[in-house]
Amino acid sequence: MHNCDITIENISKTEGHAGLDVKVRKGVVKDVRFKILENKRFYTQAIRGKNFLAAPQLMSRICGTCSIAHLLCCIESIENALEVKESEQTKLLKTLAMNGLMIRDHSLHLYMFSLPDVIGKDSILDFDEKNSFEHELLHDCFSVKGAGNNLTKLIAGRSVHAPFPSVGGFNKLPDPKLFPEMVKELKAQREKVLKLIDIYFKCDFDFSRKTNFVAITNKDYDFRQGNLCSSTGVCVPEGKMEDHLEHVVLPYSQASGYKFEGKEFMVGALSRMNLNKQSLNKETKKDVSKYLKKFPSNNIYDNNLAQAIEVLHCIDSSISILESFEPKPEPKPVITPKKSTGIGVIEAPRGTLFYKVELDEKGIIKKGKVVVPTGQNQINIEKDVAVIVQKNLDETKESIQFEIEKLIRAYDPCMSCAAHFLKINWL
């Protein structure tokens, strides 16, 4: 394996396709290209000429998995452009909607795509129902994920492409009479999630490489508000994020790469936990105190542990809100269209999501820009793959393939919604 070309082609994903090329010469990894092959869908072009009220629902269709994140980030960018101030009630409802997304999305990745690696299975379909441990994990998967779905449906109308949130507030409020049953369902997931956290804490996968971590930080581990900070000490308002991003054209990939302050960086749960763990829900911190000692961490596999802890945080945060909150009808703010530019930045499940919209005097969108987490992680993934291949050149090609797959899955990129890559062609 000291002189070879490693190629992964047409990696089938539910959220798109990706490939990987690695060139090794004389025992040295010379080049790594992580290629996002999904056809461009031109959403930012499609919203041009549309009224600002129509844009959020259109943009939520970018991704079924992260639909709520795109919806709320687009709304935030438009509200900032038109100087619309959200009410305290709307803030709580959006927090609940995001919590539901995080529970559902993290659970999908942790149970279905990452966990088989941890317990030595090829796929979740290989879990043995007759094995009590694996049987429990299967049923935990659908129970925890279902609770996240149900929370978002209750608050936002649907778990995907939600109709209730809109510019200026919510088109329809959730029924508070349903809150106690939702609280009961969420409380029933806590022990299941604590078990999952312990599994990932005890996992001995390790790949550590010093890199820059970037995430929104705030006082209550909210996914929508705060300053954008990095592990190098840079901390800027969300609206200034674009000033610190360097767009990198990757001619072999359909997705753009990015650098922060001129260097590769990582966004996602690991970054959030490294930079903001002190702001987790107090009930969460109490029950995961020993696990939090792992952070800050440079081990990419701890991204999965961070995701599991975030699931518990979102459950505890939602319980606290639902038990003390009764939404009531309130007037929507008067929105006056004007020529303006607005930026929205939130923490999607996989990391920081950036939106920018430009409106004309009639509120018609003239231009839009979206920077997704996977694009920001792309260069960092390439650097990591180069190191892990270099470390494993004396292993079999099957072993190298598995290490590459595990590493990329740990990032939970949008394309890794299938459990495995296709076969690698070793040339």
N, C-alpha and C positions, 0 to 999 in steps of 0.2 A: 504493500500500500504506500510505498515511499515515492512512487512515480505513477500517478493516476489522475484521472478526471472523474469526479463523482457528480452524477446528474440525477436529479429527481424531476420527472416531467409530469405535467397534468395531474397535480395533486388535487383530488376531488374534495371539495368543501361545500358545506351547505350555504356558506356565505361567500363563495367564490373559489378561485383556483390560485395555486401558488406553485412555484418550482424552486429548485436550488441547484446551483452549479458550484463545485469546488475544484480548484486546480492545485495539485500537489506535485512538486518537482524536487527531486533529490532530498526528500524527507522534510521539505518545508512547504507549508500552505502558502501559496502565492496569491490566490484570489478566491473570494467567496461572493456569490451573487444570489441574494434572496429575492426572487422574482415574483411579484404579485401580478398574476396573469388575467385577473378578472377584467372583462371589457369595461371601459369607461362608460358611465351611465349619464353623465352630463346633467346632474341634478341642479348644479349652480347655474347652468345655462337655462334649464327648464323654468326656473322661477323668474327669470327676467321678463318684465312686462306684466307680471302678476301683481295683484293687490296684496299689500302686506298681510291682510287677514288670511289669505289663502296659503301663504308660504309655509307655516308650521306643519300643517297636515301633509303638504306635498313632501317636505323634507323628512318627515317621520317615516316615509316609505324607503328611505335609503337603506334601512336595515331592519329586518324583523326582530333580530335579537336585541338590538339597542334602540328600538323605535322610540321609547319614552325619552331617552337621553337626547336624541336628535330633535324631538318635538319641543322639549323644554329649553334646549339651548337656542333653537331658532326663535322661540318666543322671547327669550331673554335678550337676544341681540336686537329684535325689533322694539321691545319695550325700552331698551336703553337708547335706541335711535330717536324714539318719540317721547322720551322722558316720562314714561308711564311708571308710576310707583306702585308696586304690588302691595296689597294689604297684608297684615299679619296673618289673616286666615288663609290667604292664597299661598303664603310662604309655607305654612304648615301642610297644606294639601299637596304642594309640590314636593316637599320633603318626604311625605308618605308615598307618593307615586314613585319617587326615586328609590326609596327603601325597598319597595316591592320589586322594582327592576333589579336591584342588586341581589336580593335574595334569590330571585328566579334565575338570573343570568349566571351568577357565581355557582349556584347549585348545579346547573346544567354542566358547566365546565368541570367542577370538582368531582362530582359523582360519575359522570358519564364518560368524560374524555381523559381526565388525569388519573383518577383513582385506579383504573385497571393497571397502569404502570406501577403504582405503588404496591399493589397486592399481587403483582406478577401474573396478571391475566392479559390476554390479547385484546379483549373487548368486554364491555359490560354485559354483552350477550353470553359471555362464558361464565358469568357468576353462577354458582351452584345453589339452587333454591333449597337443596337438602343440607347445605352447610349453613348452620344457624347464623354465623357472622356475615356471610355473603348475602344470605336471605334478608337479614336486617338492613344491610346497606342498600339493597335494591329498593326495599319499601321506604327506607328513610329518604332516598333520592326523590321519589315521587311525592312524598309527603311534604318535604321542605320546599321543593320547587313549586308544588301546588299552592302552598301558603303564600309564596311570593306572587304567583299569578293572581290569586284571589284578592290579595291586598291591592294590587294595581287596578284590578277590575272594579273593586268597590270604590276606590278613590277617583280613578280617571275614566271609568266606563268600559275599558277593555285593557287587556294586558299588552296588546300590540296595536299600534295606530289608534291610540286613545282619543275619544271624541270630546271629553269634558274640558281639558285645559285649552285656553286660547289667549290671545293677546288681551291683557287687561283683567284676566281672572278666569273663572271657570264657567262654562256654559251651563253646567248642571252640578249641583252639589250632591255629595254622597249622603245616604240616609243614615243618620247617627244611630237609629234603632238597630242597625246591623253591626255596630262597632263592638258590642260585647262578645258576639260570636266570633268576630275576627280576632279579638284579643285572645280568646280561648284557643283558637287555632294556632296563633303565633306562639303562645306559651307552651303548647304541646310540642313545638319544634326545638325548644332550647336544648334538651338533653341529647337529641339527635345531632344537633350542630356541635355541641361540646365534644361528642364522640368523634365527629369528623375533624375537629380542630386537633384533638389528641393524635389522631392517625397521621395528620400531616406534620405535627410537631415531632413525632417519632421517626418519620421518614428520613432515611440516611442519604438521600440524593444530595449531592453537593456540587455546585459549580459557582465559584466565587471569582469575580473580576471587578476591580474597582471601576465604577462608572459614576456618572452624575444622575441623581434622582430628582425629578421635578413633579410637583403636585400642588394643588390648592391646599392651603392650611387655614384653619379657623379655630374657634373656641369650642365647637360642638361636633366636630367631624362631619359637618354638613357637606354634601357633594356639589353645592351650587354657589356658595358664598365664600369670600375670603381673598387673600393675596396668593399669587403664584410664587412659590419659593423653590429653591434648589438646594441640594446638599452641599453645594460650594459656597452657600451664603447669600446668593442673589435672592432678593425678595421684592417683587413689583406688583402693582395693582393688576387685576385681570385684564383691564383694557390696554395694558402695555405689553401683553404677551407677544404680540406680533413683532414688536421691536427687537425682541431677543431671539426670535426664530430665524434660522438661515435655511432657506429653501434649497434643497439639493436635488438636481435632476439625475435620476437613475435611468439611463436609456434602455436598460434591459427590463425595467419594471413599469407596470401601468400606474403605480402609486409613487408619489413623490416622497423623497426622504427629507429629513429635517435634522438640523443641529441646533443646540441651545447654547448660546454664548460661544459658538464656534466649535463645540465638541458634541460627540454622540451622547445620548442620554436615554433614560428609561422613564416611562410614565406607567401608571397602573397602581394596583393595590400595594405592591411592595414599596413604591415611592411614597404613597400616602401613609403607610404604616411607619416608614422610616422617619418621616418629617412631622407626623401629626398624631402619633399614638396616644399622647397625653390627653387628647381631646375626645377620646372614645366615651361612649355612654358609661356612666358610673357602674351600672350593674354588669356591663360587659367587662370592664376593667377588673372588677372584683373577682369574677370567675375565670379570667384568663391571665391573671397576673404572672404566673410562671411562664406562660407562652410568650408574653410580651417582652421578656428579657432577651429574646432572640434579636430584637430590633433596637437599633438599626442593623441591617444585614446587607451584605454584598452577594449573598447566595441567591441566584435567580430562582431556585426552587422554593424559596421562602415566599415568593409571590403567591403560591397556592395556599400557604399557611395564612398569609395576610388576607386573602380572599375569604377563607373560612371564618376568620375573626370578624371580618366586615359583615358577613351574614348574621352573626350573633349581634353585632352592634345594631344592624338595621332592624332586627327583631325587637331588641330592647328599646330602641328609639321609638319604634312604631307603637309598641305597647304603651309607653309613657304618654305619647301624644293622644292616642285613641282613648285612653282612660281619663283624660282631663280636657277634652276638646269636643265641642258640639258646633259644627258649622251652621251658620245662619245666613239667609239671603242678605246680600249687600249690594248696593249700586255699583255698577262697573264705572271706572273712571272715564271721563270724556277724553276721547283720543282725537287729536287734531293732526292730520297728515302734514308733513313738512319735509323739505329737502334736508336730509340728515344721514349720518352714518352711525351704525350701532354695532357693538361687539358683545358677544355672549361667550362665556367660558364656564364649563361645568366639568365635573369628574364623572365621565361615563365608566361603566364597569372596567374597561380595559385601559383607562387613563384619561388624560386631559383632552377635552373636545373643544374646538375653537370655531366660532361662527362670526362672520362679518357681513353685514348687509348695507347697501347704499340705496336710499330711497329718494324719489323726486318729490316735488312739492305737492303732488297728488297722492303720495303714499304708494306709488308704483315702484317695484324693485328694479333698479337699474343694474345692479351687480351683486354677486354673492361669492363668498369664499368659505370653504370648510376645510379644516385640518383635523384629521381623525387620529386617534391614539396609535393605531398600527403603523401609520406612516411615520409617526415620530419615533417609534421603536425600531423601525426597519434597519437603520444603520447599526444600532446597538446589537440587534440580532445577528447581523453579519459578523461583527467583531467577535461575538461570543462563539458562533459556529466555527470560526477560524481557530480559536483557542482550543475548543473541545476536540476538533479533528486532529490538531497538532498533538494533543496529549494522548490520543488514542491510535496513532498510526501503526503501532505494533499489534493492535487487536484485529480480530476478523472483520470483514466488511459488514457482516450482520450486526456485530457489536457496535461498530461505528454508526451504522444506520440508526440503531435503536437510540444511541446517545444523542444523535442529532434530533430525532423525533421528540424525545423526552424534553430536550432543551427548548425547542420551539413551542411545544405544547405548554411548557411552564409559563410562557408569556401570555398564553390565551389570546393570540391574535385573532382578529375577526375571521381570518381564513381557516383557522384550525377548529372548525366545527364538525370535523369528522375525526374518528378515533385514530386513524392511521394514515400515513402517506402511502402512495403506491410504491411499487418496486423501484429501487434505485438501479440505474444502469451504470455499471462499473466498466469504464473503458480502459 
